[in-house]
Amino acid sequence: MDILDAIRERRACRAFKPDPIPNAVLKKVIEQALKAPSWANTQPWEFAVVTGKPLKAIQDGFMARGVKNPTPDIARPYEFPEPYINRISALNPGRPELTQEEREQRILVNFTHYGAPAVIYLLVGRDFFYQSKGINVWSIYDCGLACENLMLAAVNEGLATVVQAQAVTYPDIVRKATGIPESKLIAMGIAIGYPDWKAPRNERRSTRDSMDSVVTWYGFH
């Protein structure tokens, strides 16, 4: 598949088919993630690929704890001023703001990874992220490059993905099911599988601001 086609076709998937993904295909996708560039070739990323009983244990643990007291390893944004909150609202055009009950229900569905047969957790070394002089934000930037490679490679294999902050809401539950050590921060989860594009949940499409609104040109005539 042409890289531009993969970029255009990639979209967040929120309904997956239960079909398992062959290990060879997962390895092929992750191999492309590992080719991403990084600061001074530090390659700060590690990945934990989870399916089957461990993934079910994670989902059951999250559902049992419910929507309360999130304890992610890496803090999330505390505020969404303009224009960011407007972009979030654009995901549900023409409908009133979600009620608290609706928000919680969405989170609970998120905890099931939308039926994906596997989740790829992004890990970062705790001592590389939290350093004596401050937070090494570049490690997360580099990891983002690797994850984009992964998601585009997934499209090439007929797979779909969705990046989930909710997948790492309770890292202690993920560690208990997998054995991931405390020395590794569990930064986020990427649900991956074969998409069910006919499902109503996949009808939602995000938009992008125009180039003119976010790009300024200097020195061009």
C-alpha positions as CSV (number, residue, x, y, z in Angstrom):
1,M,0.0,0.0,0.0
2,D,1.2,3.5,-0.8
3,I,2.2,5.4,2.4
4,L,-0.2,8.3,1.4
5,D,-3.1,5.9,1.0
6,A,-2.3,4.4,4.5
7,I,-2.3,7.9,6.0
8,R,-5.6,8.7,4.4
9,E,-7.2,5.4,5.4
10,R,-6.1,5.3,9.0
11,R,-8.8,6.2,11.5
12,A,-9.7,5.3,15.0
13,C,-11.6,2.1,15.2
14,R,-14.2,1.6,18.1
15,A,-15.7,-1.7,17.0
16,F,-13.5,-4.7,16.2
17,K,-14.2,-8.2,14.9
18,P,-13.2,-11.0,17.4
19,D,-10.9,-12.7,14.8
20,P,-7.4,-13.3,16.3
21,I,-4.4,-11.7,14.7
22,P,-1.7,-14.1,13.6
23,N,1.6,-13.6,15.5
24,A,3.5,-13.2,12.2
25,V,1.3,-10.2,11.3
26,L,1.7,-8.6,14.7
27,K,5.4,-9.0,14.5
28,K,5.4,-7.5,11.0
29,V,3.5,-4.4,12.2
30,I,5.7,-3.9,15.3
31,E,8.9,-4.3,13.2
32,Q,7.9,-1.1,11.3
33,A,7.3,0.7,14.6
34,L,10.9,0.0,15.6
35,K,12.2,1.8,12.5
36,A,11.1,5.2,13.8
37,P,13.6,7.9,14.4
38,S,14.6,9.0,18.0
39,W,16.8,11.5,19.8
40,A,20.4,10.4,19.3
41,N,19.1,6.9,18.5
42,T,17.9,6.4,22.1
43,Q,14.9,4.3,21.0
44,P,13.0,4.9,24.3
45,W,10.1,2.6,23.4
46,E,9.2,-0.9,24.5
47,F,6.0,-2.7,23.7
48,A,4.0,-5.3,25.6
49,V,1.5,-7.2,23.3
50,V,-1.4,-8.7,25.3
51,T,-4.2,-11.0,24.2
52,G,-6.2,-14.0,25.6
53,K,-6.4,-14.6,29.4
54,P,-4.2,-11.7,30.5
55,L,-6.2,-9.2,28.4
56,K,-9.4,-10.6,29.8
57,A,-8.0,-10.2,33.3
58,I,-7.2,-6.6,32.6
59,Q,-10.7,-5.9,31.2
60,D,-12.4,-7.6,34.2
61,G,-10.2,-5.7,36.6
62,F,-10.9,-2.4,35.0
63,M,-14.7,-3.1,34.9
64,A,-14.7,-4.1,38.5
65,R,-13.0,-0.9,39.7
66,G,-15.2,1.2,37.5
67,V,-14.9,4.9,36.8
68,K,-13.2,6.3,39.8
69,N,-9.8,7.5,41.0
70,P,-7.6,7.0,37.9
71,T,-4.0,6.5,38.6
72,P,-2.1,6.6,35.3
73,D,1.7,6.4,35.3
74,I,1.9,9.6,33.1
75,A,-0.4,12.5,33.9
76,R,-3.1,13.5,31.5
77,P,-4.1,17.1,30.5
78,Y,-5.9,18.8,33.3
79,E,-7.5,21.5,31.2
80,F,-8.7,21.9,27.6
81,P,-8.8,25.6,26.7
82,E,-9.8,26.8,23.2
83,P,-9.2,25.8,20.5
84,Y,-8.7,22.3,21.9
85,I,-12.0,21.9,23.6
86,N,-13.8,22.9,20.3
87,R,-12.0,20.2,18.4
88,I,-13.2,17.7,21.0
89,S,-16.8,18.9,20.7
90,A,-16.5,18.5,16.9
91,L,-16.5,14.8,17.4
92,N,-20.2,15.0,18.2
93,P,-21.6,17.8,16.1
94,G,-25.2,18.8,16.5
95,R,-25.8,16.9,19.8
96,P,-26.0,18.2,23.3
97,E,-23.1,17.8,25.8
98,L,-22.9,14.3,27.2
99,T,-24.4,13.6,30.6
100,Q,-22.2,12.3,33.4
101,E,-23.9,8.9,33.0
102,E,-23.2,8.9,29.2
103,R,-19.5,9.8,29.8
104,E,-19.1,6.9,32.3
105,Q,-20.8,4.5,29.9
106,R,-18.3,5.4,27.2
107,I,-15.4,4.9,29.6
108,L,-16.7,1.4,30.5
109,V,-17.0,0.5,26.8
110,N,-13.4,1.8,26.4
111,F,-12.3,-0.6,29.2
112,T,-13.3,-3.5,26.9
113,H,-11.0,-2.2,24.2
114,Y,-14.0,-2.2,21.9
115,G,-13.7,-5.9,21.4
116,A,-10.2,-5.8,20.0
117,P,-8.4,-9.2,20.2
118,A,-5.1,-7.6,21.3
119,V,-3.7,-4.5,22.9
120,I,-0.2,-3.2,22.4
121,Y,1.0,-1.3,25.5
122,L,3.6,1.4,25.1
123,L,6.3,1.3,27.8
124,V,8.9,3.9,28.7
125,G,11.8,3.5,31.2
126,R,10.8,5.3,34.4
127,D,14.3,6.6,35.0
128,F,14.6,7.9,31.5
129,F,11.3,9.8,31.7
130,Y,11.6,11.1,35.2
131,Q,15.1,12.5,35.5
132,S,16.9,14.4,38.3
133,K,16.6,17.8,36.4
134,G,13.0,17.3,35.2
135,I,10.8,15.3,32.8
136,N,12.3,14.1,29.6
137,V,9.4,14.9,27.3
138,W,11.4,14.0,24.2
139,S,11.1,10.3,25.1
140,I,7.3,10.5,24.6
141,Y,7.7,12.5,21.4
142,D,9.9,9.7,20.0
143,C,7.5,7.1,21.2
144,G,4.7,8.9,19.3
145,L,6.7,8.5,16.1
146,A,7.0,4.8,16.7
147,C,3.3,4.5,17.4
148,E,2.4,6.3,14.2
149,N,4.6,3.9,12.2
150,L,2.8,1.0,14.0
151,M,-0.7,2.3,13.2
152,L,0.1,2.9,9.5
153,A,1.7,-0.5,9.2
154,A,-1.5,-2.0,10.7
155,V,-3.6,-0.4,7.9
156,N,-1.3,-2.0,5.4
157,E,-2.2,-5.4,6.9
158,G,-5.9,-4.8,6.8
159,L,-6.0,-4.0,10.6
160,A,-7.2,-1.0,12.5
161,T,-6.2,0.6,15.7
162,V,-7.3,3.1,18.4
163,V,-5.0,4.8,20.8
164,Q,-6.5,4.6,24.3
165,A,-5.6,6.7,27.4
166,Q,-8.3,4.7,29.2
167,A,-6.4,1.5,28.6
168,V,-3.8,2.6,31.1
169,T,-6.1,4.2,33.7
170,Y,-5.1,1.6,36.3
171,P,-1.5,0.5,35.6
172,D,-1.5,-1.7,38.7
173,I,-4.1,-4.0,37.1
174,V,-2.2,-4.2,33.9
175,R,1.0,-5.1,35.8
176,K,-0.7,-7.7,37.8
177,A,-2.0,-9.5,34.7
178,T,1.2,-9.2,32.7
179,G,4.2,-8.9,35.1
180,I,5.3,-5.5,33.6
181,P,7.8,-4.2,36.2
182,E,7.5,-0.9,38.0
183,S,10.6,0.3,36.3
184,K,8.6,0.6,33.1
185,L,5.9,3.4,32.8
186,I,2.8,2.1,31.0
187,A,2.2,5.2,28.8
188,M,-0.8,4.1,26.7
189,G,-2.5,1.2,25.0
190,I,-3.2,0.7,21.3
191,A,-6.2,-1.7,20.7
192,I,-5.6,-3.5,17.4
193,G,-7.6,-5.9,15.4
194,Y,-9.7,-6.4,12.2
195,P,-12.3,-3.6,12.0
196,D,-16.0,-3.9,11.9
197,W,-16.7,-0.7,9.9
198,K,-20.4,-1.5,9.7
199,A,-20.8,-1.1,13.4
200,P,-22.7,2.1,14.5
201,R,-19.8,3.0,16.8
202,N,-17.5,3.4,13.8
203,E,-19.7,5.9,12.1
204,R,-18.1,8.8,14.0
205,R,-15.4,10.5,12.1
206,S,-13.0,13.2,13.4
207,T,-12.2,16.3,11.4
208,R,-9.0,18.3,11.0
209,D,-8.4,22.0,11.0
210,S,-7.5,23.5,7.7
211,M,-3.9,24.1,6.7
212,D,-4.4,27.8,6.6
213,S,-5.5,27.9,10.2
214,V,-2.5,26.1,11.7
215,V,0.4,26.8,9.3
216,T,2.3,30.1,9.0
217,W,4.8,30.5,6.1
218,Y,7.9,32.6,6.4
219,G,10.3,33.7,3.6
220,F,8.0,32.4,0.8
221,H,6.7,34.6,-2.0
